[in-house]
Structures are given as structure tokens and as C-alpha cells.
Amino acid sequence: MKPILSMTGYATASRDALYGSLSIEIRSVNNRFLDVQFRLPDDLRKQERAMREMVITQLRRGKVECRMNFLPLVEAEHQQQLNTQVLQNLLQLNQLVLELYPTAQSLSVAEILKWPGILGNNDISIDDLNDLSMELMQIALEDLTIARMREGEKLKVMLLERIQQIRQHLIIVQPRIPALIANFEEKLRTRLKEVIENLEDERIRQEIAVFVGKIDIDEELSRLQAHLDEVEHILEQGGSVGKRLDFMMQELNREANTLGAKSVDLEISKIAMELKVIIEQMREQVQNIE
């Protein structure tokens, strides 16, 4: 049995490094399809494709927004160091020039410090930053999945509770039909006797048959029960079942509408209306299921 996942979730992950702090924030809401959007620092733009593939392998539906921020340390951004290797090469060249041209002037300290590459920033390693970004993306996605699972479990419990509410209403409806038929027969006999002296039972039976045909809701009740069984089965099966559940909500609503249309009893009409309210509540929650 696979878990039910909500399409709504939120997760963050962050990591401090020698060169700064990297953080990621992922939000997801319901959507008909999987829509992934990224907001990344310029240095991490090349990672978007790999990150997108990572999301696609773990999520099926939902509008997902991934925002990543990098905050470099002030020291790492501004501190400069002397590149000793470049300095050593420069001094060797300076000595060689003086040997070949004794009248040449030796390089001054100021000239040496202006030499390209002699002063190197503590540049951030792009490879290290890329690796860290993918690591944080995986952590955030796992947390997001857990959050969606928690929300999905809540939705599952709520839907099962609504199913039981519907079943309780259906238990009330079924026994009322025989009483409605008996009451109609009694009223019909009284009304016909007032206008027809020689009343035939066949005429009454025909009228009752027509009435029974109009108010017969056995088929609707049977289909409602079958649809409820199927919804329970889908929920227990789990996985990406949002679209299947949405279809079942349409079927439940159709039967509830027919039940209300056939009703000649105030109590059944009220129950049909209550069923539509419950089904609509279920449909709204189903929209959040992956």
C-alpha cells in the first residue's frame, strides 16, 4: 500500500560553508499537472536542469516553486591573498631580465602588487557550490515529500470519515421507500373511491406501478454504495490517485442529484442535499491530492 500524498507542502534546507551560506526553500500547491519553477543564483543556473530532473523523479503533480539563495561571507568576499606561485615566477623573470639587461629597473612592490593574478580572492569553488546545491535540493525534496505524506494522510482520514457519513444517510433512506409506497396506495384508494363507484384493484395496481417507477431509487442507492466502496479501495491502494478520486466525486455527485430529483419525500430530499454538501467537501479536498 502506497501513501496518499497531498500536493500542498513546504520544506527548507540550509548549510553553512567556509565561503558562505546556501539555503533552499520549496513550496508546492495543487495543480492539474506538474509545474516546476526555479529561482536560482546566477552561479547555479547551470544546475537547473539536474534539479528539475530530480523533482520530476519524486513528484507527479503540483505547482512547485524552488527558491535557492547564496549569502557569501564578508571575509570570503573581500579578503585578498598573495599568490605566492605567481610571485615566485614573477621574481624569477625579474631576475632574468636584470641579468640580460643590467640597466633595467627592478619591479617595485607597487608594480608587483598590480601584476595580474598576484592578488587572488578567496574565490568560491563553483564545483563545491554545485555539489552543495544538489545535496540541499535532495534534502529539501525528501522533507517536502514527508510533509506531503502527512497532509495526504490527513486528507485520507477526512475522506473516509465523509464516506461513513454518507453511508449513515443511505441507511436512513432505504427503509422509507416501502412506507412511501404504502402511504401513496392508501391515499390513491381513498381518492379514487370518491370518484369511482366500482373501483377495480387493477387500476390501483397500475397507478401504484407508475408511482413506484418514478420514486424507485434502488439503482441510485446501489451505485452510491458501489462508488463509496471504490473510493475506499482507491484510498487504501494509495499512490498518485488524485485524478481517479476526482472522477469518483463526479460520479457520486451525479447519483446524489438523481436521488434528489426522484424524491417525493421531504426527509429524502434533505438527505440528498446533505449528500451533495458532503460530496462537495470531499471534492474540494481531493483537489489537493497528487
C-alpha positions in Angstrom: 0.0 0.0 0.0 1.4 3.3 -1.1 0.9 6.5 0.9 -1.6 9.2 -0.2 0.3 12.5 -1.0 -1.1 15.9 -0.8 0.1 18.4 -3.4 0.5 21.0 -0.7 3.8 21.1 1.2 6.7 23.3 2.3 10.3 22.5 3.1 13.6 24.3 3.6 17.2 23.3 3.9 20.4 25.3 4.5 24.1 24.7 5.0 26.9 26.9 6.2 30.3 26.6 4.4 33.7 28.3 4.7 32.7 30.6 1.8 29.1 31.4 2.8 25.6 30.1 3.4 23.4 28.3 0.9 19.7 27.8 1.5 16.8 26.4 -0.4 13.0 26.8 0.0 10.5 24.6 -1.8 6.7 25.3 -1.9 4.1 23.2 -3.6 0.4 23.7 -4.2 -2.3 21.8 -6.1 -2.2 21.9 -9.9 -3.6 19.6 -12.6 -0.1 18.8 -13.8 3.5 19.1 -12.6 4.7 22.6 -13.0 8.2 23.3 -11.6 9.7 26.8 -11.4 13.2 27.7 -10.2 14.7 30.9 -8.8 18.4 30.4 -8.6 21.5 32.5 -8.1 23.4 33.2 -11.4 26.3 30.9 -10.4 23.8 28.0 -10.1 21.8 28.5 -13.3 23.5 25.5 -14.9 22.2 23.2 -12.2 18.5 23.9 -13.0 18.2 21.0 -15.5 19.6 18.5 -13.0 17.4 19.9 -10.2 14.4 19.7 -12.4 15.1 16.1 -13.2 15.4 15.4 -9.5 12.0 16.9 -8.9 10.3 15.0 -11.7 11.6 11.7 -10.4 10.0 12.3 -7.0 6.8 14.3 -7.7 3.9 13.7 -10.1 1.6 16.7 -9.8 1.5 20.1 -8.3 2.9 23.6 -8.8 6.3 23.5 -7.3 8.5 26.6 -6.7 12.1 26.2 -5.7 14.0 29.2 -4.5 17.7 29.0 -3.7 19.8 31.8 -2.1 23.5 32.1 -1.5 24.9 34.5 1.0 28.7 34.8 0.8 30.7 35.6 3.9 32.1 39.1 4.0 35.6 37.8 4.7 35.4 35.4 1.8 34.1 38.1 -0.4 36.7 40.8 0.3 39.8 39.2 1.8 42.7 39.0 -0.6 45.8 36.8 -0.5 49.1 36.9 -2.2 49.5 34.3 -4.8 53.0 33.0 -3.9 53.3 30.9 -7.0 52.7 33.8 -9.3 55.1 35.9 -7.2 57.9 33.3 -7.4 57.5 33.2 -11.2 57.5 36.9 -11.4 60.7 37.3 -9.3 62.5 34.7 -11.5 61.5 36.7 -14.6 62.6 39.9 -13.0 66.0 38.4 -12.2 66.4 37.0 -15.7 65.6 40.5 -17.2 68.2 42.1 -14.9 70.8 39.6 -15.9 70.1 40.2 -19.6 69.6 44.0 -19.3 71.6 45.3 -16.2 70.4 48.8 -16.8 66.7 47.8 -16.5 64.9 48.8 -13.3 63.7 46.1 -11.0 60.0 45.8 -10.3 58.7 47.8 -7.4 56.4 46.5 -4.7 53.5 48.5 -6.1 54.2 47.2 -9.6 54.3 43.6 -8.3 51.0 44.0 -6.4 49.4 45.3 -9.7 50.6 42.3 -11.6 47.6 40.2 -13.0 46.9 37.3 -10.8 49.3 38.3 -8.0 46.4 39.0 -5.6 43.8 36.3 -5.6 40.4 36.5 -3.9 39.3 33.6 -1.8 37.1 32.6 -4.7 34.3 30.3 -4.1 34.7 26.9 -5.8 31.8 26.6 -8.3 32.1 22.8 -8.2 31.8 22.8 -4.4 28.8 25.1 -4.6 27.2 22.9 -7.3 27.6 19.8 -5.2 26.3 21.5 -2.1 23.2 22.8 -4.0 22.3 19.3 -5.3 22.8 17.9 -1.8 20.5 20.5 -0.3 18.0 20.0 -3.1 17.7 16.3 -2.3 17.3 17.0 1.4 14.6 19.6 0.8 12.8 17.3 -1.6 12.8 14.5 0.9 11.4 16.8 3.6 8.8 18.1 1.1 7.7 14.5 0.4 7.3 13.8 4.1 5.3 16.9 4.5 3.0 16.0 1.6 2.6 12.5 3.0 1.5 13.9 6.4 -1.0 16.2 4.7 -2.1 13.3 2.5 -2.8 11.1 5.5 -5.0 13.8 7.0 -6.9 14.0 3.7 -7.4 10.3 3.6 -8.8 10.2 7.2 -11.1 13.1 6.4 -12.4 11.4 3.2 -13.0 8.1 5.0 -15.0 9.9 7.7 -17.1 11.6 5.0 -17.7 8.2 3.4 -19.1 6.9 6.7 -21.3 9.9 7.0 -22.8 9.2 3.5 -23.3 5.5 4.4 -25.2 6.5 7.5 -27.5 8.8 5.5 -28.1 6.0 3.0 -29.2 3.6 5.8 -31.9 6.1 6.6 -33.2 6.4 3.0 -33.7 2.8 2.1 -36.4 1.8 4.6 -38.5 4.9 3.8 -39.4 3.7 0.3 -41.9 0.9 1.3 -43.6 3.3 3.7 -43.9 5.9 0.9 -45.5 3.4 -1.4 -48.0 2.2 1.2 -48.9 5.7 2.0 -49.4 6.5 -1.7 -51.6 3.4 -2.1 -53.8 4.4 0.8 -54.3 8.0 -0.5 -54.9 6.7 -4.0 -57.6 4.3 -2.9 -59.4 7.0 -0.9 -59.2 9.5 -3.8 -60.4 7.1 -6.4 -63.2 5.8 -4.3 -64.6 9.3 -4.1 -65.0 9.5 -7.9 -65.4 5.9 -9.0 -68.1 3.7 -7.5 -66.9 0.4 -8.9 -63.2 0.6 -8.2 -61.1 -2.1 -9.7 -57.9 -3.3 -8.0 -56.2 -3.5 -11.4 -56.5 0.2 -11.9 -54.9 0.9 -8.5 -52.1 -1.5 -9.2 -51.3 0.3 -12.4 -51.2 3.6 -10.7 -49.0 2.2 -7.9 -46.7 0.7 -10.5 -46.3 4.1 -12.2 -45.6 5.7 -8.8 -43.1 3.1 -7.8 -41.3 3.6 -11.1 -41.0 7.3 -10.5 -39.6 7.0 -7.0 -37.5 3.8 -7.4 -34.1 4.7 -6.1 -32.7 1.2 -5.6 -30.4 1.7 -8.5 -29.1 5.0 -7.3 -28.5 3.7 -3.8 -26.7 0.6 -5.2 -24.4 2.8 -7.3 -23.7 5.2 -4.4 -22.6 2.2 -2.3 -20.5 0.9 -5.1 -18.9 4.2 -5.7 -18.1 4.6 -2.0 -16.5 1.1 -2.0 -14.4 2.2 -4.9 -13.3 5.4 -3.2 -12.3 3.4 -0.1 -10.4 1.0 -2.4 -8.5 3.8 -4.1 -7.6 5.4 -0.8 -6.3 2.1 0.5 -4.3 1.5 -2.7 -2.6 4.9 -2.4 -0.2 6.4 -4.7 -1.0 9.2 -7.3 -4.7 8.8 -7.2 -6.0 12.4 -7.3 -7.4 12.2 -10.8 -9.2 8.9 -10.1 -10.7 10.3 -6.9 -11.8 13.4 -8.7 -13.7 11.3 -11.3 -15.3 9.3 -8.5 -16.5 12.6 -6.9 -18.3 13.4 -10.1 -20.0 10.0 -10.1 -21.1 10.4 -6.5 -22.5 13.8 -7.2 -24.4 12.5 -10.2 -26.1 9.9 -8.2 -26.9 12.3 -5.4 -28.5 14.6 -7.9 -30.7 11.8 -9.3 -31.7 10.8 -5.8 -32.9 14.3 -5.1 -34.7 14.5 -8.4 -36.7 11.3 -7.7 -37.5 12.2 -4.2 -41.2 12.7 -3.2 -40.3 12.7 0.5 -39.1 15.7 2.4 -36.7 13.7 4.5 -35.1 12.1 1.5 -34.8 15.5 -0.2 -33.0 16.8 2.8 -30.7 13.8 2.8 -30.0 14.2 -0.9 -29.0 17.8 -0.2 -26.8 16.8 2.7 -25.1 14.2 0.5 -24.3 16.8 -2.1 -22.8 19.1 0.6 -20.6 16.2 1.9 -19.5 15.2 -1.6 -18.6 18.8 -2.4 -16.4 18.9 0.7 -14.7 15.7 -0.4 -14.2 17.1 -3.9 -12.5 20.2 -2.6 -10.1 18.1 -0.6 -9.5 15.7 -3.4 -8.2 18.6 -5.5 -5.2 18.7 -3.1 -4.3 15.0 -3.6 -1.5 14.1 -6.0 
